[in-house]
């Protein structure tokens, strides 16, 4: 009895690849159905945007604060590296 190991290996490889592919396709389909069900029963509510009177000044203030925080972090890092 002669067994062709290459042919057997190819058969198992094709079987394994097919099994994984079918499982992944099933998983994608189930996730799509789950997403549709969840968005039907639990729609996402829009979040209200906070109303600011001076958005330009607050944006400038936010940028100034950000620059100050980054500068302090860099200075702290440099001080730790020296010691």
C-alpha positions as CSV (number, residue, x, y, z in Angstrom):
1,X,0.0,0.0,0.0
2,X,1.6,3.2,-1.2
3,X,0.6,6.5,0.4
4,X,1.3,9.7,-1.4
5,X,2.1,12.1,1.4
6,X,2.2,15.2,-0.8
7,X,-1.3,14.5,-2.0
8,X,-2.6,13.8,1.5
9,X,-0.9,17.0,2.7
10,X,-2.5,19.1,0.0
11,X,-5.9,17.6,0.8
12,X,-5.6,18.5,4.4
13,X,-4.4,21.9,3.5
14,X,-7.4,22.6,1.3
15,X,-9.7,21.2,3.9
16,X,-8.2,23.4,6.6
17,X,-8.2,26.6,4.5
18,X,-11.8,25.9,3.5
19,X,-12.9,25.3,7.1
20,X,-11.3,28.6,8.3
21,X,-12.7,30.5,5.3
22,X,-16.2,29.3,5.9
23,X,-15.9,30.0,9.7
24,X,-14.8,33.5,9.0
25,X,-17.6,34.1,6.5
26,X,-20.1,32.8,9.0
27,X,-18.6,35.1,11.7
28,X,-18.8,38.2,9.5
29,X,-22.4,37.4,8.6
30,X,-23.4,37.0,12.2
31,X,-21.7,40.2,13.2
32,X,-23.5,42.0,10.4
33,X,-26.8,40.6,11.6
34,X,-26.0,41.5,15.2
35,X,-25.1,45.0,14.2
36,X,-28.4,45.4,12.3
37,X,-30.4,44.1,15.3
38,X,-28.6,46.4,17.8
39,X,-28.9,49.5,15.7
40,X,-32.6,48.8,15.2
41,X,-33.4,48.4,18.9
42,X,-30.8,50.7,20.3
43,X,-30.3,53.6,17.9
44,X,-27.4,55.9,18.7
45,X,-28.6,59.2,20.1
46,X,-26.8,62.3,18.8
47,X,-24.8,64.0,21.6
48,X,-25.5,67.7,21.9
49,X,-22.6,70.0,21.3
50,X,-21.8,72.4,24.1
51,X,-22.6,75.9,23.1
52,X,-19.8,78.4,23.6
53,X,-20.2,82.1,23.0
54,X,-16.6,82.7,22.1
55,X,-15.3,79.7,20.3
56,X,-12.2,81.5,18.9
57,X,-11.0,82.7,22.3
58,X,-11.6,79.3,23.9
59,X,-9.7,77.6,21.1
60,X,-6.8,79.9,21.6
61,X,-7.0,79.3,25.3
62,X,-7.0,75.5,24.8
63,X,-3.9,75.8,22.5
64,X,-2.1,77.9,25.1
65,X,-2.9,75.4,27.8
66,X,-1.7,72.6,25.6
67,X,1.6,74.3,24.8
68,X,2.1,74.9,28.5
69,X,1.4,71.3,29.4
70,X,3.8,70.0,26.7
71,X,6.5,72.4,27.8
72,X,6.2,71.3,31.4
73,X,6.3,67.6,30.4
74,X,9.5,68.2,28.3
75,X,11.1,70.1,31.2
76,X,10.3,67.4,33.7
77,X,11.7,64.7,31.4
78,X,14.9,66.6,30.8
79,X,15.3,67.2,34.6
80,X,14.9,63.5,35.3
81,X,17.4,62.6,32.6
82,X,20.1,64.8,34.2
83,X,19.8,63.1,37.7
